[in-house]
């Protein structure tokens, strides 16, 4: 007898993970199915649900004054919609053959099995914590969850010193550096790369480097951390590289994240080269009809390169959840892939990118041309016009757009969305030059910076015929 028939006609959907992908899936499935049709049980090992991890640096920095503003939907709101949400409960095993999961109550330690008809894996990602001496010392923090953010704020409140070291200069590292500057700390960023923001090409990363130093942040590039040094009290006192020590009263790890797929791997579910779960376009785990996965624990198709990538972003996670919830709820939806769009800021410097970097294009064997142009956010004569740098990659001969990077002040970052649409549509640089974009002096020059770059890229690719 099947597990679903033992409960009558009602099926059970089990969700592992209570943030963006998991609770979006649960909520969408509930919209499509009444409680007497579908029982929904969700497990979350933390104490919060449906929150914006992307907002944590702005909360730590004081731009967002209240933690609760980062919470989109509380546990009570989910439960009011007949979702059996179990907080502080960690799933420790998935049994695909038996269609069940084992969970442990982190308060009591009690363990029990829960059967499922349909399963959603939304276990997210975990911060990379290098196996270095002292990395687990008090005063060393990752910032992946609201609990992490609160722990960091607690440390900042009771730490007398005002020296902070951020390890890593990706999105989280750069944003946390600014947050700590806003908190009145003396900040050093130790980065193993040649420039901050490795999601950009180094020539564009250099612009970010200059802006960070202008903000008072000390940038240390091409530096490998060898350990975290502690004082007599066991707390962090410095970060060491091969040839230097950087005094620190608090350390923030901004090295990046990896898919949290420990459970999936132990259950024999298929993983990709980036250790993320592999799914089809419906977000169904490959080879399993009744298991879906989404969010930071999966790999997604890059529509530009045609390869699988791990891109942990809340925008993707929420879309995955909608698709999963629709399919698990009896409907049909797909997630075709991404082009790799992201935007961030350092103080008033906006940083954006979409598509491929030069090294990405080289890696997949594409021949390409690059152009870099300087323009302004508004008509040059209009007040408060600010400079903007746009870099564009287009395929050799065909002129197909491959990627765009933008660094500039107000009005720069969201221009990347024009390129993201063009990439999704498979447009060439030549086709982009005819886009009918909005123009008025307060918003743009007559030739928008994106169109200027497209004109130059089109001319360059035509010249290579």
N, C-alpha and C positions, 0 to 999 in steps of 0.2 A: 504494500500500500504506500502511495507517495505521501510525502510530508504535508503537501497542500491539502490532500483529501482528509487527513486526520484532523484538520481544522475546519472541515466543511468546505464551502466554496471560496472562502476568503484566502487570498494569498498573502505572504509576508515578504516585504522588501526590507532588507537589512542594509544599513549604510554605515561604513567605517570612516569616521572623520566628520567633524561638525562645523567645518568652515565653509568657504565659498562654494566649491564644487559639490560637496556632500549635501549641504542643506539646500542648495539650489535644486539639486536633483530630488531631494525629499519633498520640497515644497511644490515643485512642478508635478511630481507624481501624485501628490495629494490633490492638486487642482483637477486632475483628470480622473481621480477615483475616490469614491466615498469611503469612509472608514469601514463600512461593512463589506466593501469589495476588496480593499487592500489595507493590511496592517503595515505600518512603517515603524521600524525600530532603528534608532541612530545611536551609535556609540562615539563618545568624544572623551579622550583622556585628559583634556584640559578643563578649565573652568569657564570658558567663554565659547560662544558660537557666532558664526556669521559676522565676523569683524574684518576690518581693513588692516591687514599687516602692512600694506604700503604706507599707511598713515602714521606708523609708529615713530619714525624719525621726527615728524612734525609735532607729535605729542611730546616726545622727549625734549625737543627744542623750544617748546612753549607756544608754537603757532596754534596748536590745538590744545585748549586749556583743560579739557576733560576727557579722560579715557573713554567714557561711555559714548562720546560722540563718534567713536570709531566702530561702534557696534550697530550693525544694520538691523539685526533682529535678535531679541533676547531669547534665552531658553524658554521662558514662560510664554512668549509669543508663539514659538514653535509648538509647544505642548498644547496650547489653546487650539491649534489646528489639527489636533489628533495625531501628532507625531510623538512617539514614545522616545523621548530624548534622554539618554543616560550619560550624565556628565561624570568626570573623574572615573571613567571606566575604559580600560584599555583592552583592545582585542589582541590576544596573544597568539592565536592560531586560526588559519582558514583551512577548512576541510572541504575542498571542492567536490570530492566523490560523495561524501555524506551530506553535502549541502548544509553546512553548519559552521559556526564560528565559536571559538572559545574566548570569553571575556573575563577580565579580573577587575573587581571593584577595588580601586586604589586606596579607599579608606579602610575597608574591612579585610581586604586580601582574599575575599571569597571569589571562587571561579565557577563559571557555569557555561554550558553550551546553549546556543540559540540557533535553531534551524532557520533556513531561508528558502524561499522559492526563487528570489531574485536578490542579487548582491551588488552593491556599489562600493568600490574601493576608492576612497578619496583621502589617502593618508598624507598627502602633501609632500613637503621636502624638509630636509633637516640641514641646519647650518654646518658647513665644513669646519670641524675643529681639528686642526693638525695635531698629530701625536708628538707634541713638543713638551719638553720639561716645563712644568709650572703652568701649563695652559688651563688647568682646572682650579687654579688658585682663586681665593676670594678676591673680587675686584675685576675679574675677567668675565666679559659678558658677550653672549650672542644676542641678536634681536630678531627673532623669528615670530614670536607669539606675544600676545598682550601680557602674559605672565613674565616673559623676558623683559619687556619694556618696563613693567612695574619694578622688577628686580633691579634694573639699571637705575631707575629713578631713585629707588631706596638707597642704592650705593652712593649716588651723587649727593643725596641729602645728608648722609652721615660722613662723607669723606672730607677731610679738612683741606687736603692739597688740591691744587687746581691744574694739574697736568694730566692730559689724556693722550693716549696713543691709540690710533685706529689702525688695525692691520687689514690691508686690502683697500683698493680704490675703485671698486665697482660701484653700482648704484647705491647699495646700502652703505658702503664705506664713505663715499662722498657725502651722502645725505646725513650720515651720523656725524661726520666731521663738522658740517655746518651747524647741526643741532647742538653740539658741544661748545662750539664758538659762541652760539647764542646764549648758552648757559654760563658764559664767562670763563671757559677753560682755555688753557694754552694747549693747542692741538697739533700733534704731529701725525702724519699719515705715512705708514711704511708700506711700500708697494713693490711687489716683485717685478712688475712690468716696467717698460721704458717710460710710459706716461699713464696717468690715471684714465679711467673709463676704457677698459680694453674692448668694450663693445663698439668703440670708434677706432678708426685708423689712427696711428700715432700722431700724424700731423694735425688731426682734429683734437686729439687728446691733449696736445700741447696747449691749445687754447683754454682748455679746462684747467690745466696745471697753472697757467698764468692767473686765471681768475681766483683759484684757491689761494695762491700766495697773496694776491691782492686783498683777500679776506682776512689774512693773518694766519693762515694755516701753513705749517711747514711740511713741504712735500719731500719725501725721500724715496726716489725711484731706484729700480734695479737693485733692490735690497731684499735678501731672503732672511726671514726671521728664524733664529736658531733656538730660541727659548724665551720663556717668561721668567724673570728673576723675582724672588720674593725676599721680604725682610724677615727679621727675627720673629715677627708676629704671624708669619705665614702668608701675609697679604702681598699682592703684587707691588713691586717697587720700580720695575723697569722692563723694557722689551729689548732683547739682545739680537743683533745681527752678527754676521761674521766678524765685523771690524768695529762695531760701535754699540753703545748702550743708550737707550732713550728713556729717561726717567718717566715714570708713570704712576699716578695715583689711581687711575682707572684705565682699563683696556677694553676696547670694543672690537670684536672680530667681525669684519665685513668681507670675508674671503669668498663668500658665495654659498650656494646650497647644492645638495644632491637629492635626487628623488628618494623619498622614504618608501622603499619597496622591500623591506626586510620580510614582512609577512608574505608578500606576493612571491618572493624568491623561494621561501621555505615551502610554499604551497605548489611550487612547480609551474607558476604562471609565466608566460613569455615576457622576457625583458629585452630591451634594445642595447645598443652599444653605449648609451649614456646611463644605463641601469634603470631606465624608466619603463613602465609597462607599455606594451604594444597593443594598440586597439585598431579597429576598423573605423570607417567614417561615421558609424553610428555610436562610437565610443564603447563598443562591445569588445571585451578582451578577446584577442585572437584565439580561436579554438574553443571558446566557452559561450554557449548560447545565453546563459542566464547570469553572466557576470559582466558588469560595466566598470570602467575606471575613468577618472578625470581629475583635472587640476595639476598640481605640481608634481604628482607621482607618475605622470605619463609622458611619453614622447609624442611629438606632433609632426605632421608633414610640413616641411618648408616648401611653399609653393614656388619659390624662386629657384632653389637649388635642386628640388625634387628629393631631398634626403630627409631623414628623421632627425629632429632636434629636441633638446630639452630647453623649454623657455618658460620659466616659472613666473607667471604674471596673473594677477587677479582677474584681468579682463578675460583671459582664456578660461580660467577656472569657472567663472560664472556662466560663460557660454557652454562649456562642457556640461555643467550641471543641468542647464536647460535642456540640452540634447538628451542627456541620460534620463532625466526625469520624464521627458516625453516618450522615449522608447520603452523605459521600464513601466510606464503608465499605460502602455497599449497603443501609443501613437507612433509616428515616424518622423525622425529628424536626423540631420547629419552635421558634422563639423568637418569641412573640407580641408582645413589647414590654416597656416599663418604665413605672414611675410616678415615677421620679426620686428614689429614696430615698438619703440619704447621712447619715453620722454622723461627727463628729470631736470633738476636745476641746482645750481650753486649760487646762493644769494639771488641776484637778479639775472644771472647767466642761465639761459635755457639751453638744454642739450637734448638733441633728438636724433633718432636713427631709424631706418627701416631697410629691409632687404639685406644684401650682402656687403661685407667689408672686402677690402682687397684680398686679404688672406683667405676669406671664405671662397671667393671666386677662383683663386688659384687652386684651392684644395679640391674643388669639384671639376677642375680642368677647363674652366671658361676663359676665353680670351676677351679682353675688355679694354675700354678706354676710360680715363678719368678726367674730370674737369673740376676745378675749384674756383668759385667766384666770390667776390666781395660785393655786397649790396647793402641796402638799408630796409628797415622795417616799414617805413612810410616814405612818402615823397620827400626828397631831400630838403625842400624848403619848409616842410611842415614841422611845427615844434615837436621836440622830443623824439625826432627820428634817431634810430640807433643802428650801429653796424651789425651785419649778419654775414656769416660765412656758410656757403652751401657747397658741399662736395657731392658729385654725382658719378655713378658708375654705369656705363652702358656697354652692351655686348659688342664686340668687334664685328664689323660687317652688318649684322642685323639691326643694330641700334636699340635692341631690347633693353629697357630699363632694368638694372640689376640692384641698385641701391642708392640711398641718399642719406647724407649726414648733415645736420644743421647745428651750428653753435652761434648764439647771438642773444640779444637782450629781448625785452618785451615784444611779443608778436612773432618770435622765431620758432619756438618749439612746436606749436600746433600746425605749422605749415607742413610738417612732415606727413600729416594726414593726406595731403594732396598726392604725395608720392606713394603712400600706402595704397590708395585707391588705384593709382596707375599701375603699381606692381601687381595687385590682385587681378586687374583687367588684362595684364600682359601687354601693356602699351609700350611703344617705342619712344625714345626721346623726341623724335620728329613729331609723333602724334601728340605728345604732351605740349609742344609749342603752340598748338591751336586751341588749348583748353580755354574756355570762356570763364575766367576767374573774375571775382568781384574786384572792382577798383574804385577807390576814392582816396585822395591824398592822405586822410588820417589813417588809412589801413594799409596802403601799399604804394610803391612806385607804379608808374604806368606799366612797366614790365615787372611783374612780380619776381622776386629772387629765384623761385623755383623755375619759372619760365626762362629766365636768363641762363640758368644752368642747363636747362633742357636744350636751348638754342645752341649753346657751345658744344654740348655733348653730341647733338645731332650733326653739327658741322664736322666734328672730329671723327665720328664714325663714318660719315660720307667720305671724308678724305682718306679713310683707310680701305676703301673699296678697291 
